[in-house]
Amino acid sequence: MGKLEGKVAVITGGSSGMALASAKRFVEEGAYVFITGRRQEQLDEALKTIGRNVTGVRGDAANLDDLDRLFDTVKREKGKIDILFASAGKGEPLPLGQITEEHFDAAFDLNVRGTLFTVQKALPLLSDGASIIMTGSNASAKGFPGFGVYAASKLALRSFARTWVNELKGRHIRVNLLVPGAVTSPMQEEVLSKEAREFFESLIPRGKMGQPEEIATVALFLASDDSSYVNGVELFVDGGMTAV
């Protein structure tokens, strides 16, 4: 029997990268998974990759109407959520002096506003004892040049986790922040130059970036009863980059 047998999971941004690897792993461990993605073609490919026990709902986590459609679908098909992985997020580097309103709004609308309303709109469907996981970033702990807005948006999630642990304790719902470092992914290919990728790789003690599957194993830990006594933490999964 898998570690998530009979569980229902929702993963936003689950059509690529770490979130897709997590969705695949959750299904392998017995869960039924709902994933979201903004591009239908990419979402269709993700569904093929996962193969079974999965529903894809096209949508943007920053769009509240799209979130309503997502949770209406979950309610209609399964009626509950045991694991909510609010993973949708993005951030492009831009240094102080060049930051625009559009740059700021894009980061905070998706990473902060989108995460907040993903969790809030899921509340009526969350089972008592459910696990909420959010995706942070070790950029919020390091001060990488150019990533100030992105880091600030991810740092807000730490505050959410601590507050929600207290607010949801009556329902025994756990809230944790999974904090990856540099991980090979399609989003990384979009926002980082070759030189930037080499720079980040040089900061990792083992000398190479993480793989999505390495993040998925930690997401599984936080989703399952293996982490039943883990609540309100920032779990860094960055190969030691933040530690050195």
SEGUSE-16396 format. One record per residue (C-alpha): residue in one letter; x, y, z. Coordinates in steps of 0.1 Angstrom, whole numbers, always signed. Layout:
% SEGUSE-16396
+--------+-------+-------+-------+
! torvex !    px !    py !    pz !
+--------+-------+-------+-------+
!      a !     X !     Y !     Z !
...
+--------+-------+-------+-------+
END
This chain:
% SEGUSE-16396
+--------+-------+-------+-------+
! torvex !    px !    py !    pz !
+--------+-------+-------+-------+
!      m !    +0 !    +0 !    +0 !
!      g !   +13 !   +34 !    -9 !
!      k !   +19 !   +62 !   +15 !
!      l !   -10 !   +83 !    +1 !
!      e !   -35 !   +55 !    -6 !
!      g !   -70 !   +69 !    -9 !
!      k !   -59 !  +105 !    -6 !
!      v !   -70 !  +133 !   -29 !
!      a !   -43 !  +159 !   -37 !
!      v !   -45 !  +193 !   -55 !
!      i !   -13 !  +207 !   -70 !
!      t !   -13 !  +241 !   -86 !
!      g !   +13 !  +247 !  -113 !
!      g !   +15 !  +209 !  -116 !
!      s !   +21 !  +208 !  -154 !
!      s !   +59 !  +211 !  -153 !
!      g !   +90 !  +209 !  -132 !
!      m !   +90 !  +201 !   -95 !
!      a !   +52 !  +202 !   -92 !
!      l !   +48 !  +177 !  -120 !
!      a !   +74 !  +154 !  -105 !
!      s !   +55 !  +156 !   -72 !
!      a !   +21 !  +149 !   -89 !
!      k !   +36 !  +118 !  -105 !
!      r !   +51 !  +106 !   -72 !
!      f !   +18 !  +112 !   -54 !
!      v !    -1 !   +90 !   -79 !
!      e !   +26 !   +63 !   -76 !
!      e !   +19 !   +63 !   -38 !
!      g !   -18 !   +59 !   -43 !
!      a !   -33 !   +94 !   -44 !
!      y !   -57 !  +108 !   -69 !
!      v !   -43 !  +142 !   -81 !
!      f !   -58 !  +173 !   -96 !
!      i !   -32 !  +195 !  -114 !
!      t !   -34 !  +230 !  -129 !
!      g !   -15 !  +247 !  -157 !
!      r !   -19 !  +278 !  -177 !
!      r !   -11 !  +263 !  -211 !
!      q !   -34 !  +235 !  -224 !
!      e !    -7 !  +218 !  -245 !
!      q !   +17 !  +216 !  -216 !
!      l !   -12 !  +204 !  -193 !
!      d !   -21 !  +176 !  -218 !
!      e !   +15 !  +165 !  -219 !
!      a !   +16 !  +164 !  -181 !
!      l !   -15 !  +142 !  -180 !
!      k !    +2 !  +118 !  -204 !
!      t !   +33 !  +117 !  -182 !
!      i !   +14 !  +110 !  -150 !
!      g !    -8 !   +85 !  -169 !
!      r !   -36 !   +76 !  -144 !
!      n !   -56 !   +89 !  -115 !
!      v !   -52 !  +125 !  -125 !
!      t !   -74 !  +153 !  -137 !
!      g !   -61 !  +185 !  -153 !
!      v !   -78 !  +218 !  -149 !
!      r !   -65 !  +247 !  -171 !
!      g !   -61 !  +279 !  -151 !
!      d !   -39 !  +306 !  -136 !
!      a !   -35 !  +305 !   -98 !
!      a !   -36 !  +343 !   -98 !
!      n !   -70 !  +343 !  -114 !
!      l !   -98 !  +339 !   -87 !
!      d !  -123 !  +327 !  -113 !
!      d !   -99 !  +300 !  -124 !
!      l !   -95 !  +289 !   -88 !
!      d !  -132 !  +287 !   -84 !
!      r !  -134 !  +264 !  -115 !
!      l !  -106 !  +242 !  -100 !
!      f !  -123 !  +237 !   -67 !
!      d !  -157 !  +232 !   -83 !
!      t !  -142 !  +204 !  -103 !
!      v !  -126 !  +188 !   -72 !
!      k !  -159 !  +191 !   -53 !
!      r !  -179 !  +175 !   -81 !
!      e !  -154 !  +147 !   -87 !
!      k !  -140 !  +138 !   -53 !
!      g !  -157 !  +160 !   -27 !
!      k !  -126 !  +165 !    -5 !
!      i !   -89 !  +175 !    -4 !
!      d !   -64 !  +157 !   +18 !
!      i !   -33 !  +174 !    +4 !
!      l !   -31 !  +209 !   -10 !
!      f !    +2 !  +217 !   -27 !
!      a !    +1 !  +254 !   -36 !
!      s !   +31 !  +253 !   -59 !
!      a !   +23 !  +278 !   -87 !
!      g !   +48 !  +306 !   -87 !
!      k !   +73 !  +324 !  -108 !
!      g !   +98 !  +352 !  -107 !
!      e !  +122 !  +369 !  -131 !
!      p !  +154 !  +387 !  -120 !
!      l !  +154 !  +425 !  -122 !
!      p !  +177 !  +447 !  -100 !
!      l !  +168 !  +477 !   -79 !
!      g !  +166 !  +507 !  -102 !
!      q !  +149 !  +488 !  -130 !
!      i !  +119 !  +474 !  -111 !
!      t !   +86 !  +483 !  -127 !
!      e !   +50 !  +481 !  -114 !
!      e !   +43 !  +453 !  -139 !
!      h !   +73 !  +433 !  -125 !
!      f !   +62 !  +438 !   -89 !
!      d !   +25 !  +430 !   -96 !
!      a !   +33 !  +399 !  -116 !
!      a !   +54 !  +384 !   -87 !
!      f !   +30 !  +393 !   -59 !
!      d !    -2 !  +385 !   -78 !
!      l !    +9 !  +349 !   -84 !
!      n !   +32 !  +341 !   -56 !
!      v !   +14 !  +358 !   -27 !
!      r !   -22 !  +366 !   -38 !
!      g !   -25 !  +334 !   -57 !
!      t !   -12 !  +312 !   -29 !
!      l !   -34 !  +330 !    -3 !
!      f !   -66 !  +325 !   -23 !
!      t !   -57 !  +290 !   -34 !
!      v !   -56 !  +280 !    +3 !
!      q !   -86 !  +301 !   +13 !
!      k !  -108 !  +287 !   -15 !
!      a !   -98 !  +252 !    -7 !
!      l !  -107 !  +254 !   +30 !
!      p !  -143 !  +241 !   +27 !
!      l !  -130 !  +210 !   +10 !
!      l !   -99 !  +203 !   +32 !
!      s !  -102 !  +173 !   +54 !
!      d !   -95 !  +175 !   +91 !
!      g !   -59 !  +165 !   +94 !
!      a !   -50 !  +176 !   +58 !
!      s !   -16 !  +187 !   +48 !
!      i !   -10 !  +221 !   +31 !
!      i !   +23 !  +226 !   +14 !
!      m !   +36 !  +258 !    -2 !
!      t !   +66 !  +263 !   -24 !
!      g !   +90 !  +289 !   -11 !
!      s !  +125 !  +297 !   -24 !
!      n !  +159 !  +299 !    -8 !
!      a !  +163 !  +333 !   -26 !
!      s !  +143 !  +347 !    +4 !
!      a !  +172 !  +337 !   +27 !
!      k !  +202 !  +347 !    +5 !
!      g !  +197 !  +381 !   -10 !
!      f !  +207 !  +372 !   -46 !
!      p !  +212 !  +404 !   -67 !
!      g !  +182 !  +410 !   -90 !
!      f !  +158 !  +387 !   -71 !
!      g !  +146 !  +412 !   -45 !
!      v !  +110 !  +412 !   -55 !
!      y !  +108 !  +375 !   -61 !
!      a !  +125 !  +368 !   -27 !
!      a !  +101 !  +392 !    -9 !
!      s !   +71 !  +375 !   -24 !
!      k !   +83 !  +341 !   -13 !
!      l !   +92 !  +353 !   +21 !
!      a !   +55 !  +363 !   +26 !
!      l !   +47 !  +326 !   +25 !
!      r !   +67 !  +319 !   +56 !
!      s !   +44 !  +343 !   +75 !
!      f !   +13 !  +326 !   +60 !
!      a !   +25 !  +292 !   +72 !
!      r !   +31 !  +304 !  +108 !
!      t !    -2 !  +322 !  +110 !
!      w !   -22 !  +294 !   +94 !
!      v !    -8 !  +267 !  +117 !
!      n !   -24 !  +286 !  +146 !
!      e !   -56 !  +294 !  +128 !
!      l !   -61 !  +258 !  +116 !
!      k !   -50 !  +239 !  +147 !
!      g !   -85 !  +232 !  +157 !
!      r !   -88 !  +210 !  +125 !
!      h !   -53 !  +195 !  +129 !
!      i !   -44 !  +208 !   +94 !
!      r !    -6 !  +211 !   +90 !
!      v !   +10 !  +239 !   +70 !
!      n !   +46 !  +237 !   +58 !
!      l !   +68 !  +256 !   +34 !
!      l !   +90 !  +235 !   +10 !
!      v !  +119 !  +257 !    +1 !
!      p !  +139 !  +245 !   -29 !
!      g !  +171 !  +260 !   -42 !
!      a !  +184 !  +258 !   -77 !
!      v !  +166 !  +230 !   -95 !
!      t !  +166 !  +221 !  -132 !
!      s !  +132 !  +230 !  -146 !
!      p !  +115 !  +247 !  -176 !
!      m !  +109 !  +278 !  -156 !
!      q !  +146 !  +281 !  -148 !
!      e !  +154 !  +278 !  -184 !
!      e !  +131 !  +307 !  -191 !
!      v !  +144 !  +332 !  -165 !
!      l !  +181 !  +324 !  -161 !
!      s !  +209 !  +329 !  -185 !
!      k !  +236 !  +302 !  -189 !
!      e !  +260 !  +324 !  -168 !
!      a !  +234 !  +327 !  -140 !
!      r !  +228 !  +289 !  -140 !
!      e !  +265 !  +283 !  -137 !
!      f !  +268 !  +309 !  -109 !
!      f !  +240 !  +292 !   -89 !
!      e !  +255 !  +258 !   -95 !
!      s !  +288 !  +270 !   -82 !
!      l !  +272 !  +278 !   -48 !
!      i !  +259 !  +242 !   -43 !
!      p !  +284 !  +220 !   -23 !
!      r !  +279 !  +190 !   -45 !
!      g !  +285 !  +211 !   -76 !
!      k !  +253 !  +204 !   -95 !
!      m !  +217 !  +215 !   -94 !
!      g !  +188 !  +195 !   -79 !
!      q !  +164 !  +175 !  -100 !
!      p !  +126 !  +178 !   -98 !
!      e !  +124 !  +142 !   -85 !
!      e !  +146 !  +152 !   -55 !
!      i !  +120 !  +178 !   -46 !
!      a !   +92 !  +154 !   -52 !
!      t !  +105 !  +130 !   -25 !
!      v !  +104 !  +158 !    +1 !
!      a !   +69 !  +169 !   -11 !
!      l !   +58 !  +133 !    -5 !
!      f !   +73 !  +134 !   +30 !
!      l !   +53 !  +166 !   +39 !
!      a !   +21 !  +152 !   +23 !
!      s !   +22 !  +119 !   +41 !
!      d !   +19 !  +107 !   +77 !
!      d !   +57 !  +104 !   +78 !
!      s !   +57 !  +141 !   +87 !
!      s !   +28 !  +140 !  +112 !
!      y !   +48 !  +159 !  +138 !
!      v !   +62 !  +185 !  +113 !
!      n !   +42 !  +217 !  +113 !
!      g !   +49 !  +253 !  +104 !
!      v !   +85 !  +247 !   +92 !
!      e !  +106 !  +259 !   +63 !
!      l !  +122 !  +228 !   +49 !
!      f !  +152 !  +238 !   +28 !
!      v !  +159 !  +214 !    -1 !
!      d !  +188 !  +232 !   -18 !
!      g !  +218 !  +209 !   -15 !
!      g !  +233 !  +230 !   +13 !
!      m !  +233 !  +263 !    -7 !
!      t !  +217 !  +283 !   +21 !
!      a !  +240 !  +268 !   +47 !
!      v !  +273 !  +278 !   +32 !
+--------+-------+-------+-------+
END
